[in-house]
Amino acid sequence: MRSLIIVLLVFCGNISTAQTISGKVGDKSGEPVALANIYLEDSKKGTTTGKDGKYILRNIKRGSYQLVISAMGYKTIKKGITISKDQIINVTLGESKDQLDEILIVDTQTGLTRKTPYNVSTISMQGIENKGNPNGMMGSLRELPGLYGAEFGQGIIKPFIRGLGFSRVVTIYQGNKLENHQWGADHGLGINDLGVKRVEVVKGPASVLYGSGALGGVLLVKDEDNFMNSEKITGSIGSTYNSVSRGIRTYASAGKSFKNDLFFAVDMAMENHADYQNGDQRIIGNSRFNSKSLRLHSGVKKENFENKLAFTYNDQDLGIIHDEEMLPSESLATTPNDRKMQLPFQEVSDYLFSYNQETKNEQFETSLHISRHFNERREIESARELIDLGLKQNHTFFNARLSLPNGKIKHSFGVQGSFVKTKNFENSEDFLIPDAGVFESGIYYLASASLDSWYVQGALRYDYRQVTADATAAYLIADEFILPGNPENRKLIREFGGLTGSLGATKTFNNQQQLKLNFSTGFRAPDLAELFSNGPHPGTNRFEKGNDTFGREQSYQVDATYSFRKNKFQANVSVFGNLVENYIFFTASLEQPPENNQEIWSYLQTNTGFYGMEFDVKYNWLNENRLETSVSGAFVRARDLDARENLSFIPPDNFNLKATYYALSDKSMTIFSRLRIISDQNKTGLNEEKTPGYTLLNLGVNKKFRFGKNSLDAGFTIHNALDKTYVDHMSLLRAFNVSSPGRNIMLNLKYDF
């Protein structure tokens, strides 16, 4: 930390004044265009507009440039400018009839751009209807085709991409590769939408860029940065009410950039929920939860240099829904408004420090990330003063990239590494896994070239991972915790290594059509639970057993994506096939330990095959595109190739129908409906029963009120408007018939200043 402060002071001392370009981007009706891309061609200098359509480009050297302005649904504008002093350039964008969407940079850490052959989807988190969802970011993300969520009550949803989830999906948050959610299916990501601008979703194996775990895909969480476009304090304050759990969330954000290129921002939120009700108005006991979050950001943004020092604190108390909750005599439900934590529950705390830096030069570009993440998790079941299962994790992660952007072939060289230390609380009642240390390092090379209408990208990576299990602590000896093979020194070391790669191409036929073809490999080293579990899991009736002889999972995926846009119509269709070797799954066995009558669950390995399709079709109706309709959907099929049967825990076929109408002359009112259709899941696997489908209807209206430069957003949304009682196939509580939330009236107020 001391060295990072010194680095900041050195750079701040070298700040010099230069010209700026600022202005506002709007449409023909005078409304601001948010998230428009503004950049100087060939200079690598760019930014995006804020919610008010404003932008600032700082520290521009004198000279002549091509200024490029683009946004989804609008025609791209290029105009020649000469800079000799500060300039204000306002731009009006016209609607695009045919142009495909293009965002320049997807991820600065790896240099991934929108042209990549990878299938990349984007969802904005700025809409008022996305604020305060009890299911966090995943409440919005799981409506993307190909993305699903495995639920463990409200507040805990694990992402699944193309049928692969848990520790097979990597989440990059604040630049850090999160490791805190891999300890079990009932542990969430530990993050929410506070201070988040958008999420980029990479579908398919991306281990060549993100290392172990990126077998199914990657979630790239991008921070809000509107404050960088204003030298006045800007921000928002808001509150959300959810009727289904009587939940209240209050949040606030503020930030400011300075003339000397410094910036600072802060985000805060508090959230509190009682137990939710299902569609039969039955209270689901102990589904209550609460959280507190704080985020701080500070740094420098210059023409060829940008850095950011950030801190996030998140504290959660999460009720654990009991296996026998649906039995009336066993329910933990109390009164509808009771929010006090009761047994059993989890206490989860996260502290994340990160430093990100980018430099740009005429000959090269660099990116550097260093972060330190502290995570503590306590499962409390038998008594408040006792910890039934407690784990502490310290994770240091770094990523460095050097890119050579000039020439016919663009080259990027990168190195990544992780140091993870996991330790049990010594006063825990139970010990599921031993203490452990994980060292991981990887180096990769990424090359890309534009050849007329083709964009070709290839990458190669080597990774090495060492896992050390340590059962020498006195509390593990006293508990008689035994490592596989019962080694005399009570330690085990397992090593994993190998190559991954990708090769793909993007063919742009014209402004209307594009085809992406990609072959990629991914890998995942077994996590600690899969290797070394040997104990009871509190909050369940399971005794879990790992297997230290597991090899690493290896995937080979081929996918193709076709995009088309014509007039007011646009469509995207993707197909994929994925072979996963050494796939690890979790299943119940027939044996029972005699002393506690718990059911033994074991991890096993097999070879599997996945294939599927996703589609998204949109059409804009009426003048000024006031009515937008869309249909999207996805299906995935998965087989255990060794046993020649369906694989368990695979998302059912799902479809989304949406209609949005922009009302009033200034489009300041939005009226929308969402229909989510989940099919029956009849393709069941080992020890799995069929699950009936269901249909959910969501309705809402949002209104923006303007007060000069400030505005007030008001939102009224009804989730599950028909009050359906249902159990999702991907619910981790499905085996106990615990149903999901019923009708939820969500009220939102947000004031932007």
LINHU-V320710 format. One record per residue. N is the residue number from 1. PSI is psi as a letter, one per 20 degrees, with the letter a starting at -180 (none if undefined). OMEGA is omega in whole degrees, -180 to 180 (NA if undefined). Layout:
# LINHU-V320710
{{N & PSI & OMEGA} {N & PSI & OMEGA}}
This chain:
# LINHU-V320710
{{1 & h & -180} {2 & g & -180} {3 & h & 180} {4 & h & 178} {5 & h & 178} {6 & g & 178} {7 & g & 179} {8 & g & -178} {9 & h & 179} {10 & g & -178} {11 & h & 179} {12 & h & -179} {13 & i & -177} {14 & j & -177} {15 & p & 178} {16 & q & -178} {17 & q & 178} {18 & a & -177} {19 & q & 176} {20 & q & 171} {21 & p & 180} {22 & r & 179} {23 & a & -177} {24 & p & 177} {25 & p & 180} {26 & r & 175} {27 & a & -174} {28 & i & 177} {29 & i & 180} {30 & i & 179} {31 & q & 178} {32 & q & 177} {33 & o & 179} {34 & q & 176} {35 & k & 173} {36 & q & 179} {37 & p & 177} {38 & p & 179} {39 & q & 176} {40 & o & -176} {41 & p & 178} {42 & j & -179} {43 & i & -177} {44 & j & -179} {45 & p & -178} {46 & r & 179} {47 & a & 174} {48 & q & 179} {49 & q & 175} {50 & a & -179} {51 & h & 179} {52 & j & 178} {53 & j & -176} {54 & q & 180} {55 & r & 173} {56 & p & 169} {57 & p & -173} {58 & r & 172} {59 & l & 179} {60 & p & 177} {61 & q & 178} {62 & q & 180} {63 & a & -179} {64 & p & -176} {65 & r & 167} {66 & o & 178} {67 & p & -177} {68 & p & 179} {69 & p & -180} {70 & q & 177} {71 & q & -179} {72 & p & 179} {73 & j & -179} {74 & q & 178} {75 & p & 177} {76 & p & 180} {77 & p & 172} {78 & p & 179} {79 & p & 178} {80 & p & 179} {81 & q & 174} {82 & p & -175} {83 & o & 172} {84 & i & 177} {85 & r & 179} {86 & p & -179} {87 & q & 173} {88 & o & -178} {89 & o & 176} {90 & q & -174} {91 & p & 173} {92 & p & -179} {93 & p & 175} {94 & q & -180} {95 & q & 178} {96 & p & 177} {97 & h & -168} {98 & i & -165} {99 & p & 176} {100 & q & 178} {101 & q & 176} {102 & o & 172} {103 & p & -170} {104 & g & -173} {105 & p & 174} {106 & g & -178} {107 & o & -179} {108 & h & -179} {109 & g & -177} {110 & i & -178} {111 & j & -178} {112 & p & 179} {113 & r & -180} {114 & h & 179} {115 & i & -176} {116 & q & 175} {117 & i & 175} {118 & q & 174} {119 & o & -176} {120 & p & 176} {121 & q & -178} {122 & p & 173} {123 & p & 179} {124 & p & 178} {125 & j & -174} {126 & i & 180} {127 & q & -177} {128 & h & -179} {129 & i & 179} {130 & i & -177} {131 & p & 172} {132 & j & 176} {133 & p & -179} {134 & h & 180} {135 & j & 176} {136 & b & -179} {137 & h & -177} {138 & h & 176} {139 & h & 177} {140 & h & -174} {141 & h & -174} {142 & i & 174} {143 & i & 175} {144 & p & 178} {145 & p & 180} {146 & i & -179} {147 & p & -179} {148 & r & -179} {149 & p & 174} {150 & o & -172} {151 & q & 169} {152 & m & -173} {153 & a & 178} {154 & q & 176} {155 & i & 179} {156 & o & 176} {157 & p & 180} {158 & p & -178} {159 & q & 172} {160 & p & 178} {161 & o & 179} {162 & l & 175} {163 & i & -179} {164 & p & -177} {165 & b & -174} {166 & c & -176} {167 & j & 175} {168 & j & 175} {169 & p & 180} {170 & p & 174} {171 & p & 176} {172 & o & -176} {173 & p & -178} {174 & k & -179} {175 & i & -177} {176 & p & 174} {177 & o & -173} {178 & p & 176} {179 & i & -170} {180 & i & -174} {181 & j & -174} {182 & j & -175} {183 & i & 180} {184 & r & -177} {185 & h & -177} {186 & j & 178} {187 & p & -176} {188 & a & -179} {189 & h & -179} {190 & j & 178} {191 & r & 176} {192 & a & -174} {193 & j & -179} {194 & p & 178} {195 & j & -178} {196 & p & -179} {197 & g & -179} {198 & r & 176} {199 & p & 174} {200 & p & -179} {201 & o & 175} {202 & o & -178} {203 & p & 179} {204 & r & -177} {205 & p & 179} {206 & k & -179} {207 & h & -179} {208 & h & 178} {209 & h & -171} {210 & j & 172} {211 & a & -176} {212 & p & 178} {213 & h & -178} {214 & l & -177} {215 & g & 180} {216 & h & -179} {217 & a & -174} {218 & p & 169} {219 & o & 179} {220 & o & -176} {221 & p & -176} {222 & p & -177} {223 & q & 172} {224 & p & 180} {225 & k & -180} {226 & h & -178} {227 & i & 180} {228 & i & -179} {229 & j & -178} {230 & p & 176} {231 & j & 171} {232 & q & 178} {233 & p & 177} {234 & q & 179} {235 & b & -179} {236 & q & 173} {237 & p & -175} {238 & r & 179} {239 & q & -180} {240 & p & 176} {241 & p & 177} {242 & o & -174} {243 & h & -173} {244 & h & 179} {245 & j & -176} {246 & k & -175} {247 & q & 179} {248 & p & 175} {249 & p & 178} {250 & p & -175} {251 & q & 179} {252 & q & 177} {253 & q & 177} {254 & q & 180} {255 & r & -177} {256 & q & 170} {257 & q & -175} {258 & r & -179} {259 & h & 179} {260 & j & 174} {261 & j & 174} {262 & q & 173} {263 & q & 179} {264 & q & 178} {265 & q & 179} {266 & q & 176} {267 & q & 179} {268 & q & 177} {269 & q & 172} {270 & q & -175} {271 & p & -177} {272 & p & -178} {273 & q & 169} {274 & a & 177} {275 & q & 180} {276 & r & 177} {277 & q & 175} {278 & a & -177} {279 & i & 176} {280 & j & -179} {281 & k & 176} {282 & p & 178} {283 & p & 177} {284 & o & -172} {285 & p & 176} {286 & k & 173} {287 & j & -180} {288 & q & 175} {289 & r & 175} {290 & r & -180} {291 & q & 174} {292 & p & -177} {293 & q & 176} {294 & p & 177} {295 & p & 178} {296 & p & -180} {297 & p & 176} {298 & q & 179} {299 & a & -178} {300 & p & 176} {301 & o & 179} {302 & a & -176} {303 & g & -176} {304 & j & -178} {305 & p & 176} {306 & p & 174} {307 & r & -178} {308 & p & 174} {309 & p & -173} {310 & q & 178} {311 & p & 175} {312 & p & 174} {313 & p & 178} {314 & p & -179} {315 & p & -176} {316 & q & 167} {317 & p & -172} {318 & o & 175} {319 & q & 178} {320 & o & -180} {321 & p & -175} {322 & q & -180} {323 & h & -175} {324 & k & -175} {325 & h & -175} {326 & i & 172} {327 & o & -175} {328 & h & -177} {329 & i & -177} {330 & i & -175} {331 & q & 178} {332 & j & 180} {333 & q & 178} {334 & d & 178} {335 & q & -173} {336 & h & -175} {337 & j & -178} {338 & p & -177} {339 & i & -178} {340 & p & -180} {341 & p & 176} {342 & r & -177} {343 & q & -7} {344 & q & 177} {345 & r & 178} {346 & q & 168} {347 & p & -176} {348 & p & 178} {349 & p & 178} {350 & p & 173} {351 & p & -176} {352 & p & 174} {353 & p & -180} {354 & q & 174} {355 & p & 178} {356 & q & -179} {357 & p & 176} {358 & p & 173} {359 & q & 180} {360 & p & -179} {361 & r & 179} {362 & h & -175} {363 & h & -176} {364 & r & 174} {365 & q & 177} {366 & q & 175} {367 & p & -179} {368 & p & 175} {369 & p & 173} {370 & p & 180} {371 & q & 179} {372 & p & -175} {373 & p & 176} {374 & p & -180} {375 & p & 175} {376 & p & -178} {377 & p & 178} {378 & p & 173} {379 & o & -174} {380 & o & -172} {381 & g & -171} {382 & h & -180} {383 & q & -176} {384 & h & -178} {385 & i & -178} {386 & q & 174} {387 & o & -179} {388 & h & 176} {389 & p & -178} {390 & p & -179} {391 & q & 176} {392 & p & 180} {393 & p & 173} {394 & p & -174} {395 & o & 173} {396 & p & -176} {397 & p & 175} {398 & q & 178} {399 & p & 178} {400 & p & -179} {401 & p & 171} {402 & p & -179} {403 & q & 175} {404 & n & -169} {405 & i & -177} {406 & r & 180} {407 & r & -179} {408 & h & 178} {409 & p & 178} {410 & p & -174} {411 & q & 173} {412 & p & 178} {413 & p & -177} {414 & q & 175} {415 & p & 179} {416 & q & 178} {417 & q & 178} {418 & q & 171} {419 & o & -176} {420 & p & 177} {421 & o & 179} {422 & p & -176} {423 & p & 176} {424 & q & 167} {425 & p & -173} {426 & h & 180} {427 & j & 178} {428 & q & 177} {429 & h & -178} {430 & q & 179} {431 & o & -177} {432 & g & 180} {433 & q & 177} {434 & r & 166} {435 & q & -175} {436 & q & 173} {437 & p & 180} {438 & p & 172} {439 & p & -180} {440 & p & 176} {441 & q & 179} {442 & q & 175} {443 & q & -179} {444 & q & 176} {445 & p & -180} {446 & p & 180} {447 & q & 178} {448 & q & -180} {449 & q & 174} {450 & p & -179} {451 & n & -175} {452 & d & -177} {453 & j & -179} {454 & q & 170} {455 & o & -175} {456 & p & -179} {457 & p & 177} {458 & q & -179} {459 & q & 178} {460 & q & -175} {461 & q & 171} {462 & p & 180} {463 & q & 173} {464 & p & -179} {465 & p & 177} {466 & p & 180} {467 & p & 180} {468 & o & 175} {469 & p & -174} {470 & o & 179} {471 & k & -177} {472 & i & -179} {473 & q & -176} {474 & h & -177} {475 & h & 176} {476 & h & 176} {477 & g & -180} {478 & h & 180} {479 & i & -178} {480 & k & 176} {481 & p & -175} {482 & p & 173} {483 & q & 177} {484 & p & -179} {485 & i & 179} {486 & l & -179} {487 & q & -175} {488 & h & -179} {489 & j & 177} {490 & k & 176} {491 & q & 175} {492 & q & 176} {493 & p & 176} {494 & p & -176} {495 & q & 179} {496 & p & 179} {497 & r & 177} {498 & r & -177} {499 & q & 168} {500 & r & -179} {501 & r & 176} {502 & q & 177} {503 & p & -178} {504 & r & -179} {505 & q & 174} {506 & p & 179} {507 & o & 177} {508 & o & -177} {509 & g & 178} {510 & a & 179} {511 & i & -175} {512 & h & -170} {513 & q & 179} {514 & q & 179} {515 & p & 177} {516 & p & 176} {517 & p & -175} {518 & p & 170} {519 & p & -178} {520 & q & 176} {521 & q & 178} {522 & r & 178} {523 & r & 175} {524 & p & 173} {525 & q & 179} {526 & q & 179} {527 & r & -173} {528 & g & -179} {529 & g & -179} {530 & h & -179} {531 & g & -164} {532 & j & 179} {533 & p & 178} {534 & m & -178} {535 & r & 179} {536 & q & 179} {537 & o & -180} {538 & q & -179} {539 & i & 177} {540 & r & 175} {541 & k & -174} {542 & q & 164} {543 & o & -169} {544 & p & -178} {545 & p & 177} {546 & a & -180} {547 & o & -174} {548 & i & 179} {549 & j & -179} {550 & q & 168} {551 & r & -179} {552 & q & 174} {553 & p & -179} {554 & p & -179} {555 & q & 177} {556 & o & -175} {557 & p & 170} {558 & p & 176} {559 & q & 179} {560 & p & 180} {561 & p & 178} {562 & p & -180} {563 & p & -179} {564 & p & 176} {565 & p & 180} {566 & p & -178} {567 & d & -177} {568 & j & -176} {569 & p & 173} {570 & q & -177} {571 & q & 175} {572 & p & 178} {573 & p & 179} {574 & q & 172} {575 & q & -178} {576 & q & 170} {577 & p & -172} {578 & p & 174} {579 & p & -179} {580 & o & 178} {581 & q & 178} {582 & k & 180} {583 & p & -178} {584 & p & 177} {585 & r & -171} {586 & p & -177} {587 & q & 178} {588 & q & 175} {589 & r & -176} {590 & i & -176} {591 & q & 178} {592 & p & 175} {593 & p & -172} {594 & h & -170} {595 & h & -177} {596 & j & 176} {597 & k & 176} {598 & q & 178} {599 & p & -180} {600 & p & 174} {601 & p & -177} {602 & q & 173} {603 & p & 180} {604 & r & 178} {605 & q & 177} {606 & r & 175} {607 & p & -173} {608 & r & 175} {609 & p & 179} {610 & q & 169} {611 & q & -178} {612 & a & -178} {613 & q & 173} {614 & q & 176} {615 & q & -180} {616 & o & -178} {617 & p & -180} {618 & q & 175} {619 & p & 178} {620 & p & -176} {621 & r & 173} {622 & r & 178} {623 & q & 179} {624 & k & 178} {625 & l & -175} {626 & h & -180} {627 & p & 179} {628 & p & 178} {629 & q & 179} {630 & q & 174} {631 & p & 178} {632 & r & 180} {633 & r & -180} {634 & q & 169} {635 & q & 177} {636 & p & 176} {637 & q & -177} {638 & p & -179} {639 & q & 168} {640 & o & -173} {641 & h & 179} {642 & g & -179} {643 & i & -180} {644 & l & 177} {645 & r & 179} {646 & q & 177} {647 & q & -180} {648 & q & 173} {649 & l & 177} {650 & p & -178} {651 & q & 175} {652 & r & 174} {653 & p & -177} {654 & q & -176} {655 & q & 179} {656 & p & 174} {657 & p & -176} {658 & q & 173} {659 & p & -179} {660 & p & 179} {661 & p & 179} {662 & o & -172} {663 & r & -179} {664 & r & -174} {665 & h & -179} {666 & j & 180} {667 & k & -176} {668 & i & 176} {669 & p & 179} {670 & p & 177} {671 & p & -174} {672 & q & 173} {673 & q & 179} {674 & p & 176} {675 & o & -180} {676 & p & -176} {677 & o & 179} {678 & p & -177} {679 & r & 172} {680 & q & 173} {681 & n & -179} {682 & i & -178} {683 & m & -173} {684 & q & -179} {685 & b & -176} {686 & p & 178} {687 & k & -175} {688 & q & 178} {689 & q & 179} {690 & q & -180} {691 & p & 178} {692 & q & 178} {693 & a & -180} {694 & r & 179} {695 & p & 179} {696 & p & 177} {697 & p & 175} {698 & p & 179} {699 & q & 179} {700 & r & 174} {701 & p & 178} {702 & q & 178} {703 & p & 176} {704 & p & 176} {705 & p & -177} {706 & p & 177} {707 & n & -174} {708 & c & 179} {709 & i & -179} {710 & r & -179} {711 & q & 177} {712 & p & 176} {713 & p & 176} {714 & p & -178} {715 & q & 177} {716 & o & -177} {717 & p & 175} {718 & o & 174} {719 & q & -178} {720 & l & -173} {721 & h & -179} {722 & j & 175} {723 & l & -179} {724 & q & 169} {725 & p & -174} {726 & q & 174} {727 & p & -178} {728 & q & -180} {729 & h & -178} {730 & j & 175} {731 & p & 178} {732 & i & 177} {733 & j & -177} {734 & h & -178} {735 & h & -178} {736 & j & 176} {737 & k & 177} {738 & o & -174} {739 & r & -177} {740 & r & -178} {741 & q & 176} {742 & b & -177} {743 & p & 180} {744 & o & 174} {745 & o & -177} {746 & p & 179} {747 & p & -178} {748 & p & 170} {749 & p & 179} {750 & p & 180} {751 & p & 178} {752 & p & -180} {753 & none & NA}}
